[in-house]
Amino acid sequence: MTNLPVQDFAVAVEKLEWYALRWKAELSQEVMKSGCRAEELRLETAERLAKFVALIAMASRRIFFLIISA
C-alpha cells in the first residue's frame, strides 16, 4: 500500500484512510474519460481546454456522487 514509514497505530490508520480515497480518484477519472469522452475531444486553444476541464470537472463530480449514493 505504501512505502512511507509508519511509527505507530495512528499513523497506520491514517495511511489506510489515504488508500481508501484511491477508489474515488479512480472512479472520477473513469467518469471523465468514459462518461465525458474527454480523450476524444481535440481542443485547439488553451482557453477552450480550460473551459472544457472546468465543465467536465463539475459534470463528473455530479455523476460521481450519483454513483456512490446509489
C-alpha positions in Angstrom: 0.0 0.0 0.0 2.7 2.5 0.9 6.4 2.8 1.3 6.1 5.6 3.8 7.3 5.0 7.3 4.7 4.0 9.9 5.7 4.7 13.5 2.5 3.8 15.4 -1.1 2.7 15.0 -2.5 6.2 14.4 -0.1 6.7 11.5 -1.1 3.3 10.1 -4.8 4.2 10.3 -4.0 7.5 8.5 -2.3 5.6 5.7 -5.3 3.3 5.3 -7.6 6.3 5.1 -5.5 7.7 2.3 -5.6 4.4 0.5 -9.4 4.3 0.9 -9.6 7.5 -1.1 -7.9 6.0 -4.1 -11.0 4.4 -5.5 -12.7 7.8 -5.5 -9.9 9.2 -7.6 -10.0 6.3 -10.0 -13.8 6.5 -10.3 -13.6 10.2 -11.0 -11.0 9.7 -13.7 -13.2 6.9 -15.3 -16.2 9.2 -15.4 -14.1 11.9 -17.1 -12.6 9.5 -19.6 -15.6 7.3 -20.5 -18.6 9.3 -19.4 -17.5 12.7 -20.7 -15.3 11.3 -23.5 -12.5 13.7 -22.6 -9.8 11.8 -24.6 -11.8 12.0 -27.8 -12.0 15.8 -27.8 -9.3 17.7 -29.6 -9.3 21.3 -28.5 -7.2 23.9 -30.4 -6.6 26.5 -27.7 -5.7 26.6 -24.1 -8.8 28.7 -23.4 -11.1 26.1 -24.8 -9.2 23.4 -22.9 -9.6 25.3 -19.6 -13.3 25.8 -20.1 -13.8 22.1 -21.0 -11.8 20.9 -17.9 -13.9 23.1 -15.7 -17.1 21.8 -17.3 -16.2 18.1 -17.1 -14.9 18.5 -13.5 -18.4 19.8 -12.5 -20.2 17.1 -14.5 -18.0 14.2 -13.3 -18.4 15.4 -9.7 -22.2 15.2 -10.0 -22.1 11.8 -11.8 -19.6 10.5 -9.2 -22.0 11.4 -6.3 -24.9 9.9 -8.2 -22.9 6.7 -8.5 -21.8 6.5 -4.9 -25.2 7.4 -3.4 -27.0 4.7 -5.5 
